[in-house]
């Protein structure tokens, strides 16, 4: 039974700078906005009958991570929201395959991950307002 696996990438210094830029742009329209945090999410369509083995998970985590930042990929989101926060996820619809997905799937197959048939990347935004 196919399933969608999610791999969340911890924001790097570049991501934090982009979050600051996004916050400054949004504060004109939302003055109560306190902070914006972001992360990437790789949505992997896994077609095998069983979930990935430990070795396959290790390969997937390695493929989506940065070799200079060990431990930057997790299966749970890095973003923690409160009741006054808004979490938005922006990216392609998962029923539409993008050219980037085709490239990533080729890399997965070359790494021996034949059960991967789609990988779509989304960006998640956590908007925090004043309490």
C-alpha positions in Angstrom: 0.0 0.0 0.0 1.6 3.3 -1.1 2.1 5.9 1.6 3.5 9.5 1.7 6.6 9.9 4.0 7.6 13.4 5.2 11.1 14.5 5.8 11.5 17.9 7.5 14.7 19.9 7.1 15.9 22.1 10.0 16.2 25.7 8.8 19.8 26.8 8.1 21.2 30.3 8.5 20.0 31.2 5.0 16.5 30.1 5.9 16.5 32.3 9.1 17.5 35.3 7.0 14.7 34.6 4.5 12.3 34.3 7.4 13.3 37.7 8.6 12.7 39.2 5.2 9.3 37.5 5.0 8.3 38.8 8.4 9.2 42.4 7.5 7.1 42.1 4.3 4.1 40.7 6.1 4.2 43.1 9.1 2.9 45.8 6.8 -0.4 43.8 6.4 -0.3 42.0 9.8 1.1 44.4 12.4 0.5 41.8 15.2 2.9 39.4 13.5 5.7 38.6 15.9 7.8 36.0 14.1 8.1 33.8 11.0 9.8 30.5 11.1 10.3 28.2 8.0 11.3 24.7 7.1 11.4 22.5 4.0 9.4 19.3 3.8 10.1 16.6 1.3 6.9 14.6 0.6 8.0 11.1 -0.6 5.5 8.8 -2.3 6.6 5.3 -1.1 5.1 2.5 -3.3 6.4 -0.6 -1.5 4.0 -2.8 0.5 6.1 -2.2 3.7 7.6 0.9 5.2 11.3 1.6 4.4 13.9 -0.4 6.2 16.4 1.2 8.5 18.9 1.2 5.7 16.5 2.8 3.3 15.5 5.5 5.9 19.2 6.2 6.3 19.6 6.7 2.6 16.5 9.0 2.4 17.7 11.1 5.3 21.1 11.4 3.8 19.7 12.4 0.4 17.6 15.2 1.9 20.1 16.5 4.4 23.2 18.7 4.2 26.5 16.8 4.7 27.8 19.7 6.8 24.8 19.7 9.2 24.3 16.2 10.6 20.9 15.7 12.2 19.2 18.4 10.1 16.5 16.0 8.7 13.7 14.5 10.9 10.4 12.8 10.3 8.7 15.2 12.7 8.4 18.9 12.1 10.9 21.3 13.7 8.2 23.9 14.0 6.3 24.0 17.3 3.1 26.0 17.2 0.9 27.6 19.9 -2.8 28.1 19.8 -2.3 31.7 18.4 0.1 30.5 15.6 -0.8 29.8 12.0 1.0 27.0 10.1 1.0 27.3 6.3 2.4 24.8 3.8 3.1 26.1 0.3 4.1 23.9 -2.7 2.8 21.9 -5.6 -0.3 19.8 -5.3 0.6 16.2 -4.6 -1.5 15.1 -7.6 0.7 16.9 -10.0 4.3 15.8 -10.7 6.9 18.6 -11.1 10.1 18.4 -13.1 12.0 18.7 -9.9 10.3 15.5 -8.7 11.5 13.6 -11.8 15.1 14.6 -11.0 14.9 13.6 -7.3 13.3 10.3 -8.2 16.1 9.6 -10.6 18.6 10.2 -7.8 16.6 7.9 -5.4 16.6 5.1 -8.0 20.3 5.5 -8.5 20.7 5.1 -4.7 18.7 1.9 -4.8 15.4 3.3 -3.6 13.2 1.9 -6.3 10.0 2.3 -4.2 10.1 6.1 -4.5 8.0 7.3 -7.4 7.5 11.0 -6.5 9.1 13.6 -4.3 7.6 17.0 -4.0 9.1 19.8 -1.9 7.0 22.2 0.1 7.9 25.1 2.3 6.2 25.4 5.7 5.7 28.8 7.4 4.9 29.2 11.1 3.4 32.7 11.7 3.4 33.7 15.3 1.3 36.6 16.5 1.3 38.6 19.7 -0.6 36.8 22.4 
